[in-house]
């Protein structure tokens, strides 16, 4: 639905099973936050 409205989405579904990406089933772990931060920097640099 978000993409249908024209918004950009960061999709990390390929990282789901990467060690330390998730802290538990629904919370981002320390490694996940690295990916989120990198994605935000790239988005704001555009």
PDB file of N, CA, C, O and CB in Angstrom:
ATOM      1  N   UNK A   1       0.823  -1.196   0.000  1.00  0.00           N
ATOM      2  CA  UNK A   1       0.000   0.000   0.000  1.00  0.00           C
ATOM      3  C   UNK A   1       0.865   1.257   0.000  1.00  0.00           C
ATOM      4  O   UNK A   1       0.532   2.249  -0.648  1.00  0.00           O
ATOM      5  CB  UNK A   1      -0.936  -0.001   1.206  1.00  0.00           C
ATOM      6  N   UNK A   2       1.967   1.209   0.723  1.00  0.00           N
ATOM      7  CA  UNK A   2       2.838   2.377   0.791  1.00  0.00           C
ATOM      8  C   UNK A   2       3.432   2.685  -0.578  1.00  0.00           C
ATOM      9  O   UNK A   2       3.456   3.839  -1.006  1.00  0.00           O
ATOM     10  CB  UNK A   2       3.955   2.156   1.817  1.00  0.00           C
ATOM     11  N   UNK A   3       3.909   1.653  -1.259  1.00  0.00           N
ATOM     12  CA  UNK A   3       4.495   1.852  -2.584  1.00  0.00           C
ATOM     13  C   UNK A   3       3.448   2.332  -3.589  1.00  0.00           C
ATOM     14  O   UNK A   3       3.762   3.116  -4.485  1.00  0.00           O
ATOM     15  CB  UNK A   3       5.140   0.555  -3.078  1.00  0.00           C
ATOM     16  N   UNK A   4       2.211   1.867  -3.447  1.00  0.00           N
ATOM     17  CA  UNK A   4       1.140   2.306  -4.337  1.00  0.00           C
ATOM     18  C   UNK A   4       0.900   3.806  -4.223  1.00  0.00           C
ATOM     19  O   UNK A   4       0.462   4.440  -5.183  1.00  0.00           O
ATOM     20  CB  UNK A   4      -0.146   1.549  -4.029  1.00  0.00           C
ATOM     21  N   UNK A   5       1.183   4.372  -3.060  1.00  0.00           N
ATOM     22  CA  UNK A   5       1.015   5.812  -2.835  1.00  0.00           C
ATOM     23  C   UNK A   5       2.255   6.605  -3.218  1.00  0.00           C
ATOM     24  O   UNK A   5       2.280   7.826  -3.064  1.00  0.00           O
ATOM     25  CB  UNK A   5       0.675   6.077  -1.382  1.00  0.00           C
ATOM     26  N   UNK A   6       3.296   5.920  -3.720  1.00  0.00           N
ATOM     27  CA  UNK A   6       4.473   6.589  -4.225  1.00  0.00           C
ATOM     28  C   UNK A   6       5.600   6.788  -3.231  1.00  0.00           C
ATOM     29  O   UNK A   6       6.552   7.513  -3.522  1.00  0.00           O
ATOM     30  CB  UNK A   6       4.086   7.877  -4.746  1.00  0.00           C
ATOM     31  N   UNK A   7       5.521   6.167  -2.072  1.00  0.00           N
ATOM     32  CA  UNK A   7       6.568   6.307  -1.068  1.00  0.00           C
ATOM     33  C   UNK A   7       7.668   5.260  -1.271  1.00  0.00           C
ATOM     34  O   UNK A   7       7.424   4.174  -1.796  1.00  0.00           O
ATOM     35  CB  UNK A   7       5.971   6.186   0.341  1.00  0.00           C
ATOM     36  N   UNK A   8       8.869   5.608  -0.847  1.00  0.00           N
ATOM     37  CA  UNK A   8      10.001   4.695  -0.916  1.00  0.00           C
ATOM     38  C   UNK A   8       9.986   3.780   0.304  1.00  0.00           C
ATOM     39  O   UNK A   8       9.670   4.209   1.414  1.00  0.00           O
ATOM     40  CB  UNK A   8      11.338   5.475  -1.002  1.00  0.00           C
ATOM     41  N   UNK A   9      10.328   2.522   0.084  1.00  0.00           N
ATOM     42  CA  UNK A   9      10.328   1.530   1.167  1.00  0.00           C
ATOM     43  C   UNK A   9      11.707   0.881   1.254  1.00  0.00           C
ATOM     44  O   UNK A   9      12.284   0.497   0.237  1.00  0.00           O
ATOM     45  CB  UNK A   9       9.223   0.447   0.937  1.00  0.00           C
ATOM     46  N   UNK A  10      12.223   0.763   2.455  1.00  0.00           N
ATOM     47  CA  UNK A  10      13.467   0.022   2.675  1.00  0.00           C
ATOM     48  C   UNK A  10      13.079  -1.412   2.995  1.00  0.00           C
ATOM     49  O   UNK A  10      12.423  -1.670   4.005  1.00  0.00           O
ATOM     50  CB  UNK A  10      14.338   0.659   3.834  1.00  0.00           C
ATOM     51  N   UNK A  11      13.477  -2.333   2.152  1.00  0.00           N
ATOM     52  CA  UNK A  11      13.108  -3.739   2.319  1.00  0.00           C
ATOM     53  C   UNK A  11      14.324  -4.529   2.790  1.00  0.00           C
ATOM     54  O   UNK A  11      15.296  -4.686   2.051  1.00  0.00           O
ATOM     55  CB  UNK A  11      12.551  -4.329   0.993  1.00  0.00           C
ATOM     56  N   UNK A  12      14.265  -5.019   4.005  1.00  0.00           N
ATOM     57  CA  UNK A  12      15.349  -5.806   4.579  1.00  0.00           C
ATOM     58  C   UNK A  12      14.964  -7.274   4.741  1.00  0.00           C
ATOM     59  O   UNK A  12      15.552  -7.987   5.553  1.00  0.00           O
ATOM     60  CB  UNK A  12      15.758  -5.228   5.921  1.00  0.00           C
ATOM     61  N   UNK A  13      13.987  -7.717   3.977  1.00  0.00           N
ATOM     62  CA  UNK A  13      13.503  -9.090   4.131  1.00  0.00           C
ATOM     63  C   UNK A  13      14.589 -10.123   3.827  1.00  0.00           C
ATOM     64  O   UNK A  13      14.529 -11.246   4.326  1.00  0.00           O
ATOM     65  CB  UNK A  13      12.304  -9.323   3.223  1.00  0.00           C
ATOM     66  N   UNK A  14      15.576  -9.755   3.015  1.00  0.00           N
ATOM     67  CA  UNK A  14      16.656 -10.701   2.722  1.00  0.00           C
ATOM     68  C   UNK A  14      17.638 -10.830   3.885  1.00  0.00           C
ATOM     69  O   UNK A  14      18.492 -11.716   3.870  1.00  0.00           O
ATOM     70  CB  UNK A  14      17.402 -10.270   1.467  1.00  0.00           C
ATOM     71  N   UNK A  15      17.532  -9.972   4.877  1.00  0.00           N
ATOM     72  CA  UNK A  15      18.421  -9.998   6.048  1.00  0.00           C
ATOM     73  C   UNK A  15      17.780 -10.696   7.252  1.00  0.00           C
ATOM     74  O   UNK A  15      18.397 -10.798   8.312  1.00  0.00           O
ATOM     75  CB  UNK A  15      18.815  -8.573   6.433  1.00  0.00           C
ATOM     76  N   UNK A  16      16.560 -11.168   7.089  1.00  0.00           N
ATOM     77  CA  UNK A  16      15.774 -11.715   8.192  1.00  0.00           C
ATOM     78  C   UNK A  16      16.516 -12.769   9.020  1.00  0.00           C
ATOM     79  O   UNK A  16      16.381 -12.804  10.243  1.00  0.00           O
ATOM     80  CB  UNK A  16      14.513 -12.311   7.652  1.00  0.00           C
ATOM     81  N   UNK A  17      17.280 -13.609   8.372  1.00  0.00           N
ATOM     82  CA  UNK A  17      17.955 -14.702   9.083  1.00  0.00           C
ATOM     83  C   UNK A  17      19.435 -14.427   9.334  1.00  0.00           C
ATOM     84  O   UNK A  17      20.166 -15.302   9.799  1.00  0.00           O
ATOM     85  CB  UNK A  17      17.812 -15.986   8.301  1.00  0.00           C
ATOM     86  N   UNK A  18      19.873 -13.204   9.024  1.00  0.00           N
ATOM     87  CA  UNK A  18      21.259 -12.836   9.282  1.00  0.00           C
ATOM     88  C   UNK A  18      21.451 -12.651  10.793  1.00  0.00           C
ATOM     89  O   UNK A  18      20.647 -12.003  11.462  1.00  0.00           O
ATOM     90  CB  UNK A  18      21.647 -11.537   8.503  1.00  0.00           C
ATOM     91  N   UNK A  19      22.516 -13.225  11.299  1.00  0.00           N
ATOM     92  CA  UNK A  19      22.776 -13.189  12.737  1.00  0.00           C
ATOM     93  C   UNK A  19      22.856 -11.742  13.230  1.00  0.00           C
ATOM     94  O   UNK A  19      23.532 -10.911  12.624  1.00  0.00           O
ATOM     95  CB  UNK A  19      24.083 -13.944  13.071  1.00  0.00           C
ATOM     96  N   UNK A  20      22.176 -11.454  14.308  1.00  0.00           N
ATOM     97  CA  UNK A  20      22.115 -10.151  14.985  1.00  0.00           C
ATOM     98  C   UNK A  20      21.326  -9.083  14.249  1.00  0.00           C
ATOM     99  O   UNK A  20      21.267  -7.941  14.704  1.00  0.00           O
ATOM    100  CB  UNK A  20      23.488  -9.651  15.207  1.00  0.00           C
ATOM    101  N   UNK A  21      20.715  -9.430  13.113  1.00  0.00           N
ATOM    102  CA  UNK A  21      19.878  -8.433  12.447  1.00  0.00           C
ATOM    103  C   UNK A  21      18.641  -8.150  13.286  1.00  0.00           C
ATOM    104  O   UNK A  21      18.248  -6.997  13.464  1.00  0.00           O
ATOM    105  CB  UNK A  21      19.475  -8.910  11.034  1.00  0.00           C
ATOM    106  N   UNK A  22      18.041  -9.198  13.793  1.00  0.00           N
ATOM    107  CA  UNK A  22      16.885  -9.046  14.677  1.00  0.00           C
ATOM    108  C   UNK A  22      17.266  -9.416  16.105  1.00  0.00           C
ATOM    109  O   UNK A  22      18.039 -10.345  16.340  1.00  0.00           O
ATOM    110  CB  UNK A  22      15.705  -9.918  14.192  1.00  0.00           C
ATOM    111  N   UNK A  23      16.705  -8.669  17.052  1.00  0.00           N
ATOM    112  CA  UNK A  23      16.926  -8.969  18.470  1.00  0.00           C
ATOM    113  C   UNK A  23      15.998 -10.100  18.898  1.00  0.00           C
ATOM    114  O   UNK A  23      16.399 -11.006  19.629  1.00  0.00           O
ATOM    115  CB  UNK A  23      16.693  -7.707  19.351  1.00  0.00           C
ATOM    116  N   UNK A  24      14.784 -10.034  18.444  1.00  0.00           N
ATOM    117  CA  UNK A  24      13.796 -11.091  18.642  1.00  0.00           C
ATOM    118  C   UNK A  24      12.891 -11.078  17.422  1.00  0.00           C
ATOM    119  O   UNK A  24      13.260 -10.510  16.394  1.00  0.00           O
ATOM    120  CB  UNK A  24      12.973 -10.891  19.978  1.00  0.00           C
ATOM    121  N   UNK A  25      11.749 -11.672  17.505  1.00  0.00           N
ATOM    122  CA  UNK A  25      10.904 -11.836  16.313  1.00  0.00           C
ATOM    123  C   UNK A  25      10.435 -10.522  15.692  1.00  0.00           C
ATOM    124  O   UNK A  25      10.067 -10.506  14.517  1.00  0.00           O
ATOM    125  CB  UNK A  25       9.707 -12.660  16.664  1.00  0.00           C
ATOM    126  N   UNK A  26      10.436  -9.419  16.448  1.00  0.00           N
ATOM    127  CA  UNK A  26       9.926  -8.171  15.877  1.00  0.00           C
ATOM    128  C   UNK A  26      10.759  -6.924  16.174  1.00  0.00           C
ATOM    129  O   UNK A  26      10.375  -5.825  15.776  1.00  0.00           O
ATOM    130  CB  UNK A  26       8.555  -7.947  16.370  1.00  0.00           C
ATOM    131  N   UNK A  27      11.876  -7.071  16.852  1.00  0.00           N
ATOM    132  CA  UNK A  27      12.704  -5.917  17.176  1.00  0.00           C
ATOM    133  C   UNK A  27      14.055  -5.992  16.467  1.00  0.00           C
ATOM    134  O   UNK A  27      14.703  -7.038  16.436  1.00  0.00           O
ATOM    135  CB  UNK A  27      12.908  -5.819  18.688  1.00  0.00           C
ATOM    136  N   UNK A  28      14.455  -4.872  15.906  1.00  0.00           N
ATOM    137  CA  UNK A  28      15.726  -4.810  15.187  1.00  0.00           C
ATOM    138  C   UNK A  28      16.871  -4.903  16.183  1.00  0.00           C
ATOM    139  O   UNK A  28      16.856  -4.255  17.230  1.00  0.00           O
ATOM    140  CB  UNK A  28      15.832  -3.508  14.351  1.00  0.00           C
ATOM    141  N   UNK A  29      17.861  -5.715  15.844  1.00  0.00           N
ATOM    142  CA  UNK A  29      19.052  -5.860  16.667  1.00  0.00           C
ATOM    143  C   UNK A  29      20.111  -4.839  16.271  1.00  0.00           C
ATOM    144  O   UNK A  29      19.886  -4.008  15.390  1.00  0.00           O
ATOM    145  CB  UNK A  29      19.612  -7.278  16.551  1.00  0.00           C
ATOM    146  N   UNK A  30      21.250  -4.906  16.917  1.00  0.00           N
ATOM    147  CA  UNK A  30      22.305  -3.908  16.669  1.00  0.00           C
ATOM    148  C   UNK A  30      22.753  -3.903  15.210  1.00  0.00           C
ATOM    149  O   UNK A  30      23.011  -2.837  14.650  1.00  0.00           O
ATOM    150  CB  UNK A  30      23.509  -4.175  17.574  1.00  0.00           C
ATOM    151  N   UNK A  31      22.847  -5.057  14.597  1.00  0.00           N
ATOM    152  CA  UNK A  31      23.278  -5.119  13.203  1.00  0.00           C
ATOM    153  C   UNK A  31      22.193  -4.597  12.265  1.00  0.00           C
ATOM    154  O   UNK A  31      22.495  -3.996  11.234  1.00  0.00           O
ATOM    155  CB  UNK A  31      23.650  -6.553  12.828  1.00  0.00           C
ATOM    156  N   UNK A  32      20.957  -4.822  12.617  1.00  0.00           N
ATOM    157  CA  UNK A  32      19.845  -4.300  11.830  1.00  0.00           C
ATOM    158  C   UNK A  32      19.825  -2.793  11.801  1.00  0.00           C
ATOM    159  O   UNK A  32      19.509  -2.190  10.776  1.00  0.00           O
ATOM    160  CB  UNK A  32      18.541  -4.807  12.368  1.00  0.00           C
ATOM    161  N   UNK A  33      20.167  -2.169  12.941  1.00  0.00           N
ATOM    162  CA  UNK A  33      20.188  -0.707  12.993  1.00  0.00           C
ATOM    163  C   UNK A  33      21.285  -0.137  12.102  1.00  0.00           C
ATOM    164  O   UNK A  33      21.148   0.979  11.602  1.00  0.00           O
ATOM    165  CB  UNK A  33      20.383  -0.229  14.433  1.00  0.00           C
ATOM    166  N   UNK A  34      22.356  -0.870  11.896  1.00  0.00           N
ATOM    167  CA  UNK A  34      23.397  -0.409  10.974  1.00  0.00           C
ATOM    168  C   UNK A  34      22.812  -0.301   9.568  1.00  0.00           C
ATOM    169  O   UNK A  34      23.031   0.694   8.876  1.00  0.00           O
ATOM    170  CB  UNK A  34      24.625  -1.373  10.989  1.00  0.00           C
ATOM    171  N   UNK A  35      22.075  -1.316   9.149  1.00  0.00           N
ATOM    172  CA  UNK A  35      21.444  -1.290   7.830  1.00  0.00           C
ATOM    173  C   UNK A  35      20.407  -0.169   7.732  1.00  0.00           C
ATOM    174  O   UNK A  35      20.327   0.512   6.710  1.00  0.00           O
ATOM    175  CB  UNK A  35      20.786  -2.641   7.530  1.00  0.00           C
ATOM    176  N   UNK A  36      19.630   0.022   8.769  1.00  0.00           N
ATOM    177  CA  UNK A  36      18.619   1.082   8.772  1.00  0.00           C
ATOM    178  C   UNK A  36      19.302   2.443   8.647  1.00  0.00           C
ATOM    179  O   UNK A  36      18.888   3.272   7.837  1.00  0.00           O
ATOM    180  CB  UNK A  36      17.756   1.020  10.064  1.00  0.00           C
ATOM    181  N   UNK A  37      20.337   2.675   9.438  1.00  0.00           N
ATOM    182  CA  UNK A  37      21.044   3.956   9.386  1.00  0.00           C
ATOM    183  C   UNK A  37      21.665   4.202   8.018  1.00  0.00           C
ATOM    184  O   UNK A  37      21.595   5.316   7.499  1.00  0.00           O
ATOM    185  CB  UNK A  37      22.122   4.005  10.457  1.00  0.00           C
ATOM    186  N   UNK A  38      22.271   3.178   7.429  1.00  0.00           N
ATOM    187  CA  UNK A  38      22.857   3.323   6.094  1.00  0.00           C
ATOM    188  C   UNK A  38      21.776   3.676   5.072  1.00  0.00           C
ATOM    189  O   UNK A  38      21.988   4.522   4.203  1.00  0.00           O
ATOM    190  CB  UNK A  38      23.587   2.023   5.676  1.00  0.00           C
ATOM    191  N   UNK A  39      20.637   3.036   5.179  1.00  0.00           N
ATOM    192  CA  UNK A  39      19.534   3.289   4.276  1.00  0.00           C
ATOM    193  C   UNK A  39      19.020   4.726   4.419  1.00  0.00           C
ATOM    194  O   UNK A  39      18.708   5.377   3.422  1.00  0.00           O
ATOM    195  CB  UNK A  39      18.407   2.294   4.534  1.00  0.00           C
ATOM    196  N   UNK A  40      18.934   5.214   5.649  1.00  0.00           N
ATOM    197  CA  UNK A  40      18.486   6.592   5.872  1.00  0.00           C
ATOM    198  C   UNK A  40      19.478   7.608   5.309  1.00  0.00           C
ATOM    199  O   UNK A  40      19.073   8.608   4.715  1.00  0.00           O
ATOM    200  CB  UNK A  40      18.280   6.845   7.366  1.00  0.00           C
ATOM    201  N   UNK A  41      20.752   7.360   5.489  1.00  0.00           N
ATOM    202  CA  UNK A  41      21.774   8.270   4.945  1.00  0.00           C
ATOM    203  C   UNK A  41      21.676   8.304   3.430  1.00  0.00           C
ATOM    204  O   UNK A  41      21.705   9.383   2.838  1.00  0.00           O
ATOM    205  CB  UNK A  41      23.201   7.836   5.383  1.00  0.00           C
ATOM    206  N   UNK A  42      21.561   7.150   2.791  1.00  0.00           N
ATOM    207  CA  UNK A  42      21.458   7.090   1.331  1.00  0.00           C
ATOM    208  C   UNK A  42      20.210   7.818   0.846  1.00  0.00           C
ATOM    209  O   UNK A  42      20.252   8.510  -0.171  1.00  0.00           O
ATOM    210  CB  UNK A  42      21.439   5.630   0.851  1.00  0.00           C
ATOM    211  N   UNK A  43      19.106   7.667   1.560  1.00  0.00           N
ATOM    212  CA  UNK A  43      17.852   8.316   1.179  1.00  0.00           C
ATOM    213  C   UNK A  43      17.990   9.840   1.258  1.00  0.00           C
ATOM    214  O   UNK A  43      17.547  10.553   0.358  1.00  0.00           O
ATOM    215  CB  UNK A  43      16.697   7.833   2.086  1.00  0.00           C
ATOM    216  N   UNK A  44      18.600  10.332   2.328  1.00  0.00           N
ATOM    217  CA  UNK A  44      18.714  11.781   2.512  1.00  0.00           C
ATOM    218  C   UNK A  44      19.776  12.416   1.613  1.00  0.00           C
ATOM    219  O   UNK A  44      19.742  13.624   1.378  1.00  0.00           O
ATOM    220  CB  UNK A  44      19.031  12.087   3.955  1.00  0.00           C
ATOM    221  N   UNK A  45      20.707  11.622   1.116  1.00  0.00           N
ATOM    222  CA  UNK A  45      21.723  12.150   0.203  1.00  0.00           C
ATOM    223  C   UNK A  45      21.188  12.336  -1.223  1.00  0.00           C
ATOM    224  O   UNK A  45      21.804  13.031  -2.031  1.00  0.00           O
ATOM    225  CB  UNK A  45      22.928  11.220   0.180  1.00  0.00           C
ATOM    226  N   UNK A  46      20.061  11.727  -1.526  1.00  0.00           N
ATOM    227  CA  UNK A  46      19.471  11.849  -2.870  1.00  0.00           C
ATOM    228  C   UNK A  46      18.875  13.231  -3.072  1.00  0.00           C
ATOM    229  O   UNK A  46      18.334  13.520  -4.140  1.00  0.00           O
ATOM    230  CB  UNK A  46      18.391  10.774  -3.091  1.00  0.00           C
TER     231      UNK A  46
END
